[in-house]
Amino acid sequence: CGKSFTYKGSLDRHIKIHTGEKPFTCQQCGKSFRYQGNLSHHMRIHTGEKPYTCKQCGKSFRYQGNISHHMRIHTGEMPYTCKQCGKNFCHQGSLGHHMRIHTGEKPYTCQHCGKSFSQHANLKVHMRIHNGEGPYTCQHCGKSFCHQGSRSHHMRIHTGEEPYTCKQCGKGFSQQGRSLSHHMRIHTGEKPYTCKQCGKCFSHQGSLSHHLRIHTGEKPYTCQHCGKSFVQHGNLKVHMRIHTGESPYTCQLCGKSFSQHWNFEVHMRKHTGETPFTCQQCGKNFSHKGKYKPYTWQQHLERFTQHGNLGPWKVHMRIHTTVKPLHLPPAK
């Protein structure tokens, strides 16, 4: 290559780069090295020797370079600066990883699905999806997870920990991203997901996906007993109670059980005396509104003239209207 050296020994060592010669071999693992010094450093992996110790915190390191980098934690030194955004880093490697944010470079690609990553560690974690590896196990229920963070979130099911609190209503959540962020839309009224067919807006992506099935007619959840199909899995789950006879909602006062939660809620009003539905004409209160909710008085009139299966509230409204759905034959 034409490179020049002051000493013959330096030239001899350099030549090994071209010849590929690695005469120094580790007797424990068989790995070979070009230079004796590299082998000596490598042996510390097997011996556990860490001769370089930080005087401030006592942490030990195998190599002089590692302790030099470590000392920047204590000194606050960040000599490597991103020229695009000005962010500073302790290590050259950290700057290199950061630069991929600006360049969009993702050099590590999954051979199974083609997904690419900016860092090798992220690819390594991703591979657990394909090989089924779950190295993080819950000590309570035995469930395994690909990521340490996923297990930490899962543990809150057992501990009941809710570290994220809504500042407006005080409600606690186990996760900040999905749970608290979604909940905040109740207070802000934000509905960022819009149906392109009818313009209706939703606070969650999942709600929009369910809504779109109204337009497409898709009912992907089918009962294996009777063949009836449903738009949402929750509806199928409730329907299955017809076949299983399951009634999971039980009144603690009278022992009556219900297959659906809303039926249970209506029943409880018999015991509590709660009457949340009020007639706007005379002020009379009722425990439930029946099948349809009147948004305006005119809508109410239209709806209850079309439907005969009405609840107490709607039956009562006939007092204020001229509708008489039951007719006797004329007397002879």
Buried (B, 14 or more C-beta within 10 A) or exposed (E): EEEEEEEEEEEEBBEBEEEEEBEBEBEEEEEEBBEEEBBEBBBBEEEEEBEBEBEEEEEBBBEEEBBEBBBBEEEEEBEBEBEEEEEBBBEEEBBEBBBBEEEEEBEBEBEEEEEBBBEEEBBEBBBBEEEEEBEBEBEEEEEBBBEEEBBEBBBBEEEEEBEBEBEEEEBEBBBEEEBBEBBBBEEEEEBEBEBEEEEEBBBBEEBBEBBBBEEEEEBEBEBEEEEEBBBBEEBBEBBBBEEEEEBEBEBEEEEEEBBEEEBBBBBBBEEEEBBEBEBEEEEBEBBBBBEBEBEEEEEBBEBBEEEEEBBBBBEBBBEBEEEEEEEEEEEE
